[in-house]
């Protein structure tokens, strides 16, 4: 890896006023170009941790660096050049009168010229398949469409780091896969992606690494296949691997590997076993 990591978190602590500790000594390094899933039950600290990456929250103790820059020394507007954050609830993010104006807001604040702003808006709306909604009032769209508007508004800023808090909320299965395929395209193009999700199938299909949080601490950090093969870690965090992985484990007596992650992998495993047999 050349240059500093995209994200460095050192012994991060945070407590909401009047509440329990939300983060308790979190340390984490994300290399530039990784696609990392953060998982854990509600209240584990996932969103709290994510909001430290763009300066919406500031450490009570510890340190957060983005490309070597200490977030405590940067304004939110400065961090916006490096980290794009999509909220779990799009209504916390959307405030303009049209979809196009919403998506244009970020690039305009970055000082982009009008022609570039329009090009970014067009590209971002095409990316999330909302070109025909550009003149619509975003507040009148469906929940899934509003989530895609929020995603487009962040994509238009072209930040090197994308933090997505439940990016497929409100989407059907097909649209969820479409969104994640496009996010994966951005990752392949060099963007660092950190996404929070409760959908273990999306983790299995798209993440190169998974970070498990529980009670404000990192309890596991590693490859997806290795993490899903650790039932103790998953059980302690009240998580379960994808259904296809559970099925593979049940089929272990018939020679099926127990670390299958996707339906496609299962089909590849089964093909030699049923090859040549007619109906």
PLY file of the C-alpha trace (Angstrom):
ply
format ascii 1.0
element vertex 279
property float x
property float y
property float z
element edge 278
property int vertex1
property int vertex2
end_header
0.00 0.00 0.00
1.43 3.37 -1.03
0.70 6.49 1.01
-1.30 6.62 4.24
-4.34 4.41 4.85
-7.69 5.88 3.89
-8.96 5.61 7.48
-7.11 5.24 10.78
-9.00 5.00 14.06
-7.03 4.82 17.29
-8.60 3.95 20.66
-11.78 5.88 19.84
-14.23 6.57 22.67
-17.57 8.34 22.49
-20.53 8.79 24.82
-23.79 10.55 23.94
-24.85 13.13 26.54
-26.70 11.41 29.33
-26.31 7.99 27.75
-24.04 4.95 27.97
-20.73 4.69 26.18
-21.40 4.21 22.46
-17.78 3.50 21.48
-15.28 1.95 23.84
-11.74 1.90 22.54
-12.29 1.21 18.84
-9.15 0.86 16.74
-9.38 0.20 13.02
-7.38 0.77 9.84
-8.96 0.75 6.38
-6.59 0.71 3.44
-7.27 2.84 0.39
-9.33 0.87 -2.10
-10.90 -1.58 0.35
-14.59 -2.45 0.46
-15.41 -3.07 4.10
-18.73 -4.10 5.66
-19.51 -3.00 9.24
-22.04 -5.24 10.91
-23.60 -5.70 14.33
-26.92 -5.44 16.08
-28.72 -2.13 16.64
-26.84 -0.15 19.27
-23.51 -1.84 18.51
-21.94 1.51 17.57
-21.83 1.23 13.77
-23.46 4.55 12.87
-21.71 6.34 15.72
-18.38 5.14 14.38
-19.29 6.09 10.81
-20.25 9.64 11.81
-16.77 10.19 13.18
-15.36 9.72 9.69
-16.90 12.90 8.26
-16.73 15.00 11.42
-20.42 14.89 12.37
-19.20 13.50 15.69
-15.88 14.28 17.36
-13.94 11.84 19.57
-14.29 12.12 23.32
-10.93 10.35 23.39
-8.76 8.79 20.73
-8.03 9.90 17.20
-9.45 9.58 13.68
-7.36 10.25 10.58
-8.49 10.41 6.96
-5.55 10.01 4.57
-3.29 11.02 7.43
-5.29 14.12 8.35
-6.57 14.38 11.91
-10.31 14.99 11.74
-10.16 17.02 14.96
-8.26 19.69 13.02
-10.59 19.80 10.03
-14.00 21.41 9.56
-16.89 19.28 8.32
-16.76 21.22 5.04
-13.11 20.26 4.61
-13.76 16.61 5.39
-16.53 16.63 2.78
-13.83 16.69 0.12
-12.58 13.31 1.28
-15.54 11.46 2.80
-19.04 11.15 1.38
-21.64 9.94 3.89
-25.06 8.53 3.02
-27.40 8.53 6.02
-29.55 5.54 6.89
-32.61 7.81 6.83
-32.59 9.89 3.63
-34.90 12.46 5.21
-31.98 13.50 7.42
-30.07 14.44 4.27
-32.55 15.80 1.72
-33.62 19.44 1.93
-33.71 21.01 -1.56
-36.78 21.60 -3.71
-35.86 19.38 -6.68
-33.84 16.22 -7.14
-31.37 18.00 -9.41
-30.87 20.83 -6.91
-30.28 18.28 -4.15
-27.59 16.48 -6.12
-26.01 19.75 -7.26
-25.66 21.14 -3.73
-22.47 19.29 -2.81
-20.47 20.02 -5.98
-21.56 23.67 -5.81
-20.24 23.93 -2.24
-16.96 22.47 -3.43
-16.68 25.35 -5.90
-17.21 23.37 -9.09
-18.05 25.46 -12.18
-21.63 25.25 -13.54
-20.78 22.97 -16.47
-19.05 20.47 -14.19
-21.91 20.61 -11.69
-24.40 19.74 -14.41
-22.18 16.91 -15.68
-21.89 15.48 -12.17
-25.62 15.73 -11.56
-26.39 13.98 -14.82
-23.87 11.20 -14.17
-25.00 10.65 -10.57
-28.70 10.48 -11.46
-27.97 8.11 -14.32
-25.92 5.98 -11.92
-28.91 5.54 -9.56
-31.45 5.35 -12.42
-33.30 8.54 -11.49
-32.68 10.71 -14.56
-36.41 11.07 -15.23
-36.94 12.39 -11.67
-34.49 15.27 -11.84
-37.22 17.96 -11.68
-39.34 16.16 -9.09
-39.69 17.23 -5.48
-37.54 14.67 -3.63
-39.77 14.82 -0.55
-42.64 13.39 -2.62
-40.70 10.36 -3.84
-40.89 6.88 -2.35
-38.55 5.91 0.49
-36.42 3.86 -1.87
-36.19 6.69 -4.40
-35.26 9.18 -1.68
-32.49 6.82 -0.59
-31.17 6.81 -4.15
-31.33 10.62 -4.28
-29.22 10.76 -1.11
-26.75 8.34 -2.66
-26.57 10.40 -5.87
-25.95 13.61 -3.90
-22.89 11.99 -2.32
-21.66 10.38 -5.54
-21.75 13.79 -7.25
-19.08 15.03 -4.82
-16.68 12.34 -6.09
-15.03 11.78 -2.73
-12.32 9.11 -2.46
-14.05 7.55 0.59
-17.73 6.54 0.61
-19.48 5.69 3.86
-22.91 4.14 3.29
-25.22 3.58 6.26
-27.72 0.90 5.19
-27.57 1.94 1.51
-30.28 -0.52 0.42
-32.92 0.58 2.95
-36.33 0.74 1.29
-35.18 -1.09 -1.86
-36.51 -4.36 -3.21
-34.09 -7.24 -3.72
-33.38 -6.44 -7.38
-32.76 -2.76 -6.76
-30.59 -3.56 -3.74
-28.34 -5.67 -5.93
-28.28 -2.98 -8.62
-27.17 -0.37 -6.09
-24.50 -2.60 -4.61
-23.23 -3.60 -8.06
-22.75 0.07 -8.84
-21.09 0.72 -5.51
-18.78 -2.20 -6.29
-17.98 -0.53 -9.62
-16.92 2.59 -7.74
-14.75 0.45 -5.49
-13.10 -1.20 -8.49
-12.46 2.30 -9.86
-10.46 3.12 -6.71
-12.95 4.46 -4.16
-12.68 3.22 -0.60
-16.10 1.96 0.50
-17.34 1.33 4.04
-20.94 0.13 4.19
-23.13 -0.64 7.17
-25.73 -3.35 6.69
-27.81 -5.97 8.44
-28.02 -7.99 5.22
-25.44 -10.77 5.48
-26.04 -11.78 1.86
-24.81 -8.36 0.73
-21.78 -8.75 2.99
-21.02 -12.16 1.51
-21.46 -10.97 -2.04
-19.69 -7.61 -1.99
-17.37 -7.07 0.98
-13.70 -8.00 0.93
-13.56 -7.61 4.70
-16.04 -7.50 7.55
-15.78 -5.63 10.86
-18.12 -6.86 13.59
-19.09 -4.46 16.38
-20.81 -5.30 19.64
-21.43 -3.00 22.61
-19.18 -0.30 21.20
-16.18 -2.54 20.53
-14.69 -4.34 17.53
-15.11 -8.04 18.29
-13.99 -9.40 14.91
-12.16 -8.01 11.90
-11.17 -10.17 8.96
-12.10 -11.84 5.72
-15.76 -12.51 5.09
-15.34 -16.25 4.63
-13.28 -16.59 7.81
-15.72 -14.49 9.83
-18.76 -16.46 8.70
-16.89 -19.64 9.60
-16.63 -18.45 13.22
-20.00 -19.36 14.76
-18.90 -18.21 18.21
-18.21 -14.67 17.02
-21.49 -14.51 15.12
-23.53 -15.93 17.98
-22.00 -13.52 20.48
-22.95 -10.64 18.17
-26.44 -12.04 17.49
-25.66 -12.40 13.78
-26.11 -15.28 11.37
-24.37 -16.09 8.08
-26.36 -16.10 4.83
-28.95 -18.84 4.43
-26.92 -20.48 1.68
-23.95 -20.78 4.06
-26.18 -22.38 6.68
-27.46 -24.81 4.04
-23.90 -25.67 3.01
-23.04 -26.55 6.59
-26.05 -28.84 6.79
-24.84 -30.55 3.60
-21.30 -31.09 4.89
-21.86 -34.89 5.28
-22.36 -35.00 1.50
-19.04 -33.28 0.83
-20.27 -29.70 0.46
-17.78 -27.13 1.81
-19.15 -25.30 4.83
-17.82 -21.89 3.75
-19.99 -21.36 0.68
-21.05 -17.69 0.60
-23.35 -17.26 -2.39
-25.85 -19.19 -4.50
-23.41 -18.96 -7.40
-20.72 -20.64 -5.32
-23.14 -23.39 -4.34
-24.05 -24.01 -7.98
-20.36 -24.24 -8.85
-19.84 -26.79 -6.07
-22.87 -28.86 -7.09
-22.19 -28.86 -10.83
-19.49 -31.58 -10.78
-21.65 -33.73 -8.49
-24.66 -33.72 -10.82
-22.83 -33.39 -14.12
-23.89 -35.79 -16.81
-27.10 -36.84 -15.09
-30.25 -36.47 -17.07
-33.62 -35.38 -15.76
0 1
1 2
2 3
3 4
4 5
5 6
6 7
7 8
8 9
9 10
10 11
11 12
12 13
13 14
14 15
15 16
16 17
17 18
18 19
19 20
20 21
21 22
22 23
23 24
24 25
25 26
26 27
27 28
28 29
29 30
30 31
31 32
32 33
33 34
34 35
35 36
36 37
37 38
38 39
39 40
40 41
41 42
42 43
43 44
44 45
45 46
46 47
47 48
48 49
49 50
50 51
51 52
52 53
53 54
54 55
55 56
56 57
57 58
58 59
59 60
60 61
61 62
62 63
63 64
64 65
65 66
66 67
67 68
68 69
69 70
70 71
71 72
72 73
73 74
74 75
75 76
76 77
77 78
78 79
79 80
80 81
81 82
82 83
83 84
84 85
85 86
86 87
87 88
88 89
89 90
90 91
91 92
92 93
93 94
94 95
95 96
96 97
97 98
98 99
99 100
100 101
101 102
102 103
103 104
104 105
105 106
106 107
107 108
108 109
109 110
110 111
111 112
112 113
113 114
114 115
115 116
116 117
117 118
118 119
119 120
120 121
121 122
122 123
123 124
124 125
125 126
126 127
127 128
128 129
129 130
130 131
131 132
132 133
133 134
134 135
135 136
136 137
137 138
138 139
139 140
140 141
141 142
142 143
143 144
144 145
145 146
146 147
147 148
148 149
149 150
150 151
151 152
152 153
153 154
154 155
155 156
156 157
157 158
158 159
159 160
160 161
161 162
162 163
163 164
164 165
165 166
166 167
167 168
168 169
169 170
170 171
171 172
172 173
173 174
174 175
175 176
176 177
177 178
178 179
179 180
180 181
181 182
182 183
183 184
184 185
185 186
186 187
187 188
188 189
189 190
190 191
191 192
192 193
193 194
194 195
195 196
196 197
197 198
198 199
199 200
200 201
201 202
202 203
203 204
204 205
205 206
206 207
207 208
208 209
209 210
210 211
211 212
212 213
213 214
214 215
215 216
216 217
217 218
218 219
219 220
220 221
221 222
222 223
223 224
224 225
225 226
226 227
227 228
228 229
229 230
230 231
231 232
232 233
233 234
234 235
235 236
236 237
237 238
238 239
239 240
240 241
241 242
242 243
243 244
244 245
245 246
246 247
247 248
248 249
249 250
250 251
251 252
252 253
253 254
254 255
255 256
256 257
257 258
258 259
259 260
260 261
261 262
262 263
263 264
264 265
265 266
266 267
267 268
268 269
269 270
270 271
271 272
272 273
273 274
274 275
275 276
276 277
277 278
